[in-house]
Amino acid sequence: MENLTAKLKPIAKDSEAIILLHGLARTSRSMSKAARLLAAYGYKIINVDYPSRSADISLLAQKYLDQALKQCDVRCIQKIHFLTHSMGGILLRDYLAGHTVDKLGRVVMLAPPNQGSEIVDKLGGWKLFYTLNGPAGLQLGTGSGSVPNRLGPVNFELGVIAGNKTINPLLSRLIPGINDGKVSVSRAQVAGMKDFIVMPYSHPFIMRRKAAIGQALHFIQQGIFAR
């Protein structure tokens, strides 16, 4: 991590913004460590808090990304970047499929279900699943009609960080291949992404790991992950 930190550079205060989007059934508090670490480099941080279980993905994306982008509508901000966790990445893909973001910089997604998750396929019919995850959660399956798979390739500068550790071996057994307990390494990937790395973290905590945040900032600054 020391070698990575040495490669990260501060910028003129508030000259660029990073919008943070948390995952399903989480709040902006889950991104608070990332917000603090990134702000120390001079970035204007917009840590979006959205009710992820209250509506479908498109409605959430439209309302809360519009609100976040309005906060960037000032002359001093030259670029707008994004750091997302889990379903937050799908909200952003959905939004960018139908909107142009002026000054769009780079995007990093942590543990995104870019090709859906088998967890939804196998547990989505349970009443408890809907209670815990809402309508947006049901849209994250692996079928061709799921939101992630309908969106197709990305056309923006994207880096994806997947996890390969789990704290929930029961859920991991429902997912073929190496996974983080919610999303497999293979299904975190999406056509059109610029770079991809795997880190030894689990789905619920990858966004709080300093090394993952450092890699995200390295991509935002240089367009590649550090090796």
Buried (B, 14 or more C-beta within 10 A) or exposed (E): EEEBEEEBEEBEEBEBBBBBBBBBBBBBEBBBBBBEBBBEBBBBBBBBBBEBBEBBBBEBBBEBBEEBBEBBEEEEBEBBBBBBBBBBBBBBBBBBBEEEBEBBBBBBBBBBBBBBBBBBBBBBEEEEBBEEBBBBBBBBBBEEEBBBBEBEEBEBBBBBBBBBBBEBEEBBEBBEEBBBBBBBBBBBBBEEBBBBBBBEBBBBBBBBBEBBBBBBBBBBBBEEBBE
